[in-house]
Amino acid sequence: MKSNGFEWSDALEFVDTPEEGIAVRALCQMNEGEVVAKMPKEACLTIKTSGACDIIENACLGGYLGLAVAI
């Protein structure tokens, strides 16, 4: 994630267990308004960043349906 420009607080722990699956946990009390993670816009999966962007837009799909096709 770091090589793609993601940043996150040291107060977070990433875990992957058979019981819980993949999760993010807070290691301490977090305060309202505290930035816990930053992610570059180009790293977000959206209709525009999808490899199927042209197909989705040509079919006039948007919102949740367009994103479902992107996934």
Secondary structure by P-SEA (a helix, b strand, c coil): ccccbbbbbccbbbbbcccccccccccccccccccccccccccccccccccaaaaaaaaccccaaaaaaac
